[in-house]
């Protein structure tokens, strides 16, 4: 498609006023969309048309639009974030689609993520898991020297890989059980790998897994959809590491 051509697309969008109201799909037309538009920019254009027609715009979540915050949580054509590898919705561009396409857009679907409105869900349950133990307790004071605690490079790199999780919840939306095991596993592993996190490792994994269960997340049954849809490519090996930490904690 050349740069000067535009697309017209049909959007089938989930509309819901609140968690307690029944929702339904509604059909909209996206006009004059170019391949250079991002997916969110396309929705902005549709909302401008709706506002100009005195209709209520489609409500969706976003913040950084740089693939960092993870707030742009949408299921597009059945795939969290649209299914493009290592791509959040805000990084998804309309060049992935073609003129005349029909696009289905839904919110995350999970018991632990109640719908706030339209495409926005309440992901506070992920914060609850972090509050339960996703931190290290330490005395504040002067900044320690960067080399005060020596950490082997492979360990530092693996911890960094786990820390790439942005807490978007795509793993939960992709999991048929609505599990948050990849998110929790990444947060547990990130700290368990480092010497600063080892003193509280046992208490941390017990508290965080208990919080996940209390929030209504399901259990892992090895579908691996979580890793497939993660926009940051967080590896499912961190679920295995969390399970090992959990077993060790039983004997701590």
PyMOL commands that set and color helices and strands:
alter all, ss='L'
color gray80, all
select helices_A, chain A and resi 39-52+89-91+94-96+124-133+153-163+170-174+181-192+195-198+201-214+225-229+237-249
alter helices_A, ss='H'
color red, helices_A
select strands_A, chain A and resi 7-15+24-33+75-76+79-80+102-106+115-117+120-121
alter strands_A, ss='S'
color yellow, strands_A
deselect
rebuild
show_as cartoon
